[in-house]
Amino acid sequence: MEKRQRVLALGSGRHNYFIGVHALDVETLGIDKEATPAFLGFNKEHNQ
């Protein structure tokens, strides 16, 4: 499921934001809260 939203930011024109929600069949990914988005995405893709 993906929601698309247009937001007007002051002084910089229009921006598009894409928000995705993913349901995984695991209790936790077991990664540190300081992990990078890339590391999170890698772990998400390998736990679907």
PDB file as gemmi writes it, atoms N, CA and C in Angstrom:
CRYST1    1.000    1.000    1.000  90.00  90.00  90.00 P 1                      
ATOM      1  N   MET A   1       0.846  -1.164   0.000  1.00  0.00           N  
ATOM      2  CA  MET A   1       0.000   0.000   0.000  1.00  0.00           C  
ATOM      3  C   MET A   1       0.897   1.235   0.000  1.00  0.00           C  
ATOM      4  N   GLU A   2       0.606   2.126  -0.862  1.00  0.00           N  
ATOM      5  CA  GLU A   2       1.419   3.338  -0.957  1.00  0.00           C  
ATOM      6  C   GLU A   2       0.500   4.542  -1.013  1.00  0.00           C  
ATOM      7  N   LYS A   3       0.810   5.543  -0.198  1.00  0.00           N  
ATOM      8  CA  LYS A   3       0.023   6.766  -0.176  1.00  0.00           C  
ATOM      9  C   LYS A   3       0.862   7.882  -0.767  1.00  0.00           C  
ATOM     10  N   ARG A   4       0.290   8.638  -1.669  1.00  0.00           N  
ATOM     11  CA  ARG A   4       1.003   9.761  -2.281  1.00  0.00           C  
ATOM     12  C   ARG A   4       0.385  11.049  -1.786  1.00  0.00           C  
ATOM     13  N   GLN A   5       1.235  11.982  -1.445  1.00  0.00           N  
ATOM     14  CA  GLN A   5       0.757  13.243  -0.893  1.00  0.00           C  
ATOM     15  C   GLN A   5       1.583  14.384  -1.468  1.00  0.00           C  
ATOM     16  N   ARG A   6       0.932  15.449  -1.878  1.00  0.00           N  
ATOM     17  CA  ARG A   6       1.633  16.648  -2.343  1.00  0.00           C  
ATOM     18  C   ARG A   6       1.616  17.675  -1.222  1.00  0.00           C  
ATOM     19  N   VAL A   7       2.768  18.221  -0.945  1.00  0.00           N  
ATOM     20  CA  VAL A   7       2.901  19.189   0.136  1.00  0.00           C  
ATOM     21  C   VAL A   7       3.594  20.427  -0.406  1.00  0.00           C  
ATOM     22  N   LEU A   8       3.085  21.597  -0.058  1.00  0.00           N  
ATOM     23  CA  LEU A   8       3.712  22.843  -0.455  1.00  0.00           C  
ATOM     24  C   LEU A   8       4.645  23.287   0.661  1.00  0.00           C  
ATOM     25  N   ALA A   9       5.949  23.280   0.380  1.00  0.00           N  
ATOM     26  CA  ALA A   9       6.941  23.733   1.357  1.00  0.00           C  
ATOM     27  C   ALA A   9       7.239  25.196   1.081  1.00  0.00           C  
ATOM     28  N   LEU A  10       7.282  25.975   2.120  1.00  0.00           N  
ATOM     29  CA  LEU A  10       7.504  27.408   1.956  1.00  0.00           C  
ATOM     30  C   LEU A  10       8.843  27.696   1.289  1.00  0.00           C  
ATOM     31  N   GLY A  11       8.807  28.469   0.225  1.00  0.00           N  
ATOM     32  CA  GLY A  11      10.023  28.928  -0.421  1.00  0.00           C  
ATOM     33  C   GLY A  11      10.723  27.942  -1.329  1.00  0.00           C  
ATOM     34  N   SER A  12      10.214  26.726  -1.470  1.00  0.00           N  
ATOM     35  CA  SER A  12      10.949  25.774  -2.297  1.00  0.00           C  
ATOM     36  C   SER A  12      10.052  24.983  -3.251  1.00  0.00           C  
ATOM     37  N   GLY A  13       8.850  25.431  -3.492  1.00  0.00           N  
ATOM     38  CA  GLY A  13       7.981  24.764  -4.458  1.00  0.00           C  
ATOM     39  C   GLY A  13       7.316  23.513  -3.920  1.00  0.00           C  
ATOM     40  N   ARG A  14       6.786  22.716  -4.847  1.00  0.00           N  
ATOM     41  CA  ARG A  14       6.061  21.496  -4.473  1.00  0.00           C  
ATOM     42  C   ARG A  14       7.015  20.336  -4.254  1.00  0.00           C  
ATOM     43  N   HIS A  15       6.638  19.462  -3.335  1.00  0.00           N  
ATOM     44  CA  HIS A  15       7.392  18.241  -3.062  1.00  0.00           C  
ATOM     45  C   HIS A  15       6.430  17.059  -3.069  1.00  0.00           C  
ATOM     46  N   ASN A  16       6.903  15.917  -3.515  1.00  0.00           N  
ATOM     47  CA  ASN A  16       6.133  14.680  -3.452  1.00  0.00           C  
ATOM     48  C   ASN A  16       6.750  13.778  -2.403  1.00  0.00           C  
ATOM     49  N   TYR A  17       5.915  13.227  -1.534  1.00  0.00           N  
ATOM     50  CA  TYR A  17       6.368  12.299  -0.513  1.00  0.00           C  
ATOM     51  C   TYR A  17       5.676  10.964  -0.742  1.00  0.00           C  
ATOM     52  N   PHE A  18       6.417   9.882  -0.680  1.00  0.00           N  
ATOM     53  CA  PHE A  18       5.883   8.537  -0.848  1.00  0.00           C  
ATOM     54  C   PHE A  18       6.054   7.797   0.471  1.00  0.00           C  
ATOM     55  N   ILE A  19       4.945   7.343   1.024  1.00  0.00           N  
ATOM     56  CA  ILE A  19       4.964   6.658   2.305  1.00  0.00           C  
ATOM     57  C   ILE A  19       4.539   5.215   2.067  1.00  0.00           C  
ATOM     58  N   GLY A  20       5.395   4.282   2.438  1.00  0.00           N  
ATOM     59  CA  GLY A  20       5.090   2.859   2.273  1.00  0.00           C  
ATOM     60  C   GLY A  20       4.956   2.181   3.623  1.00  0.00           C  
ATOM     61  N   VAL A  21       4.022   1.253   3.715  1.00  0.00           N  
ATOM     62  CA  VAL A  21       3.818   0.474   4.933  1.00  0.00           C  
ATOM     63  C   VAL A  21       4.037  -0.987   4.573  1.00  0.00           C  
ATOM     64  N   HIS A  22       4.870  -1.663   5.343  1.00  0.00           N  
ATOM     65  CA  HIS A  22       5.196  -3.057   5.067  1.00  0.00           C  
ATOM     66  C   HIS A  22       4.859  -3.912   6.276  1.00  0.00           C  
ATOM     67  N   ALA A  23       4.226  -5.062   6.047  1.00  0.00           N  
ATOM     68  CA  ALA A  23       3.929  -6.018   7.112  1.00  0.00           C  
ATOM     69  C   ALA A  23       4.873  -7.198   6.955  1.00  0.00           C  
ATOM     70  N   LEU A  24       5.605  -7.503   8.011  1.00  0.00           N  
ATOM     71  CA  LEU A  24       6.555  -8.612   7.985  1.00  0.00           C  
ATOM     72  C   LEU A  24       6.098  -9.690   8.957  1.00  0.00           C  
ATOM     73  N   ASP A  25       6.441 -10.921   8.655  1.00  0.00           N  
ATOM     74  CA  ASP A  25       6.048 -12.052   9.487  1.00  0.00           C  
ATOM     75  C   ASP A  25       7.136 -12.385  10.512  1.00  0.00           C  
ATOM     76  N   VAL A  26       7.676 -11.353  11.152  1.00  0.00           N  
ATOM     77  CA  VAL A  26       8.682 -11.535  12.202  1.00  0.00           C  
ATOM     78  C   VAL A  26       8.370 -10.552  13.332  1.00  0.00           C  
ATOM     79  N   GLU A  27       8.731 -10.911  14.544  1.00  0.00           N  
ATOM     80  CA  GLU A  27       8.516 -10.039  15.707  1.00  0.00           C  
ATOM     81  C   GLU A  27       9.395  -8.799  15.631  1.00  0.00           C  
ATOM     82  N   THR A  28      10.652  -8.982  15.224  1.00  0.00           N  
ATOM     83  CA  THR A  28      11.606  -7.886  15.142  1.00  0.00           C  
ATOM     84  C   THR A  28      12.645  -8.206  14.071  1.00  0.00           C  
ATOM     85  N   LEU A  29      13.225  -7.165  13.487  1.00  0.00           N  
ATOM     86  CA  LEU A  29      14.310  -7.371  12.528  1.00  0.00           C  
ATOM     87  C   LEU A  29      15.648  -7.519  13.236  1.00  0.00           C  
ATOM     88  N   GLY A  30      15.684  -7.197  14.520  1.00  0.00           N  
ATOM     89  CA  GLY A  30      16.902  -7.360  15.306  1.00  0.00           C  
ATOM     90  C   GLY A  30      18.024  -6.414  14.904  1.00  0.00           C  
ATOM     91  N   ILE A  31      17.665  -5.195  14.504  1.00  0.00           N  
ATOM     92  CA  ILE A  31      18.700  -4.233  14.136  1.00  0.00           C  
ATOM     93  C   ILE A  31      18.715  -3.085  15.136  1.00  0.00           C  
ATOM     94  N   ASP A  32      19.832  -2.427  15.242  1.00  0.00           N  
ATOM     95  CA  ASP A  32      20.022  -1.315  16.163  1.00  0.00           C  
ATOM     96  C   ASP A  32      19.177  -0.116  15.737  1.00  0.00           C  
ATOM     97  N   LYS A  33      18.698   0.673  16.697  1.00  0.00           N  
ATOM     98  CA  LYS A  33      17.872   1.846  16.366  1.00  0.00           C  
ATOM     99  C   LYS A  33      18.653   2.917  15.616  1.00  0.00           C  
ATOM    100  N   GLU A  34      19.963   2.837  15.610  1.00  0.00           N  
ATOM    101  CA  GLU A  34      20.806   3.784  14.878  1.00  0.00           C  
ATOM    102  C   GLU A  34      21.155   3.284  13.467  1.00  0.00           C  
ATOM    103  N   ALA A  35      20.582   2.176  13.050  1.00  0.00           N  
ATOM    104  CA  ALA A  35      20.882   1.601  11.739  1.00  0.00           C  
ATOM    105  C   ALA A  35      20.437   2.545  10.619  1.00  0.00           C  
ATOM    106  N   THR A  36      21.126   2.487   9.504  1.00  0.00           N  
ATOM    107  CA  THR A  36      20.800   3.350   8.364  1.00  0.00           C  
ATOM    108  C   THR A  36      19.554   2.825   7.641  1.00  0.00           C  
ATOM    109  N   PRO A  37      18.855   3.686   6.903  1.00  0.00           N  
ATOM    110  CA  PRO A  37      17.713   3.233   6.111  1.00  0.00           C  
ATOM    111  C   PRO A  37      18.097   2.123   5.114  1.00  0.00           C  
ATOM    112  N   ALA A  38      19.293   2.202   4.558  1.00  0.00           N  
ATOM    113  CA  ALA A  38      19.734   1.168   3.609  1.00  0.00           C  
ATOM    114  C   ALA A  38      19.837  -0.191   4.299  1.00  0.00           C  
ATOM    115  N   PHE A  39      20.384  -0.209   5.511  1.00  0.00           N  
ATOM    116  CA  PHE A  39      20.511  -1.465   6.260  1.00  0.00           C  
ATOM    117  C   PHE A  39      19.138  -2.007   6.622  1.00  0.00           C  
ATOM    118  N   LEU A  40      18.228  -1.131   7.015  1.00  0.00           N  
ATOM    119  CA  LEU A  40      16.859  -1.539   7.316  1.00  0.00           C  
ATOM    120  C   LEU A  40      16.189  -2.127   6.077  1.00  0.00           C  
ATOM    121  N   GLY A  41      16.331  -1.460   4.929  1.00  0.00           N  
ATOM    122  CA  GLY A  41      15.736  -1.954   3.689  1.00  0.00           C  
ATOM    123  C   GLY A  41      16.283  -3.311   3.288  1.00  0.00           C  
ATOM    124  N   PHE A  42      17.581  -3.510   3.466  1.00  0.00           N  
ATOM    125  CA  PHE A  42      18.193  -4.802   3.150  1.00  0.00           C  
ATOM    126  C   PHE A  42      17.584  -5.890   4.018  1.00  0.00           C  
ATOM    127  N   ASN A  43      17.465  -5.641   5.308  1.00  0.00           N  
ATOM    128  CA  ASN A  43      16.900  -6.635   6.224  1.00  0.00           C  
ATOM    129  C   ASN A  43      15.417  -6.873   5.970  1.00  0.00           C  
ATOM    130  N   LYS A  44      14.693  -5.824   5.612  1.00  0.00           N  
ATOM    131  CA  LYS A  44      13.272  -5.977   5.297  1.00  0.00           C  
ATOM    132  C   LYS A  44      13.086  -6.885   4.095  1.00  0.00           C  
ATOM    133  N   GLU A  45      13.868  -6.658   3.051  1.00  0.00           N  
ATOM    134  CA  GLU A  45      13.735  -7.449   1.826  1.00  0.00           C  
ATOM    135  C   GLU A  45      14.059  -8.921   2.044  1.00  0.00           C  
ATOM    136  N   HIS A  46      14.900  -9.224   2.996  1.00  0.00           N  
ATOM    137  CA  HIS A  46      15.300 -10.616   3.241  1.00  0.00           C  
ATOM    138  C   HIS A  46      14.473 -11.273   4.330  1.00  0.00           C  
ATOM    139  N   ASN A  47      13.404 -10.612   4.796  1.00  0.00           N  
ATOM    140  CA  ASN A  47      12.524 -11.177   5.817  1.00  0.00           C  
ATOM    141  C   ASN A  47      11.070 -11.173   5.376  1.00  0.00           C  
ATOM    142  N   GLN A  48      10.820 -11.142   4.091  1.00  0.00           N  
ATOM    143  CA  GLN A  48       9.434 -11.158   3.615  1.00  0.00           C  
ATOM    144  C   GLN A  48       9.011 -12.559   3.291  1.00  0.00           C  
TER     145      GLN A  48                                                      
END                                                                             
